[in-house]
């Protein structure tokens, strides 16, 4: 069974690639969704409240991701320290969930597992992957896509600056999937990648 890690810049289209791989029978684990689950764990919530105060909770007493984002993506040296704290707290829980779920999959019926995680390399999860695909997309197009999420160019840059540089991510990949064209073009790229694994 292949374990495929998807990496790339913000708004590069990793989710679209993951969906195309899912159509081919791959089981997809989304790092963001798993991160949300870890933030729901009482021990994690309590540590964040102890560090940042009750202002990081929403009206229902759950961790507010926008409130956390304001702290860790402020673009200051202090914010970088807070982001490191958050990652050290959350990443081990995400990895445990991924590894546990993989162990429960039947090897004979699942051709591949996909880990769609922005910080795959930084978190050390690439060590469990048999292939790492970098989803390539020009910065201008990624900025345009991020704007549809309500992000300003400044917010985009702050968040991307908190990640490993794009060129370094590409260097760490075993494959590159081009995503600067249409959905049909992307489908052809994914088909080529999928064939290369067999």
Secondary structure, 3 states (H helix, E strand, C coil): CEEEEEEECCCCCHHHHHHHHHCCCCEEEEHHHHHHHHHCCHHHHHHHHHHHCHHHECCCCCECHHHHHHHHCCCCHHHHHHHHHHHHHHHHHHHHHHHHHHHCCCCCCCCEEEEECCCCCCCCHHHHCCEEEEEECCHHHHHHHHHCCCCCHHHHHHHHHCCCCHHHHHHHCCEEEECCCCHHHHHHHHHHHHHHHC
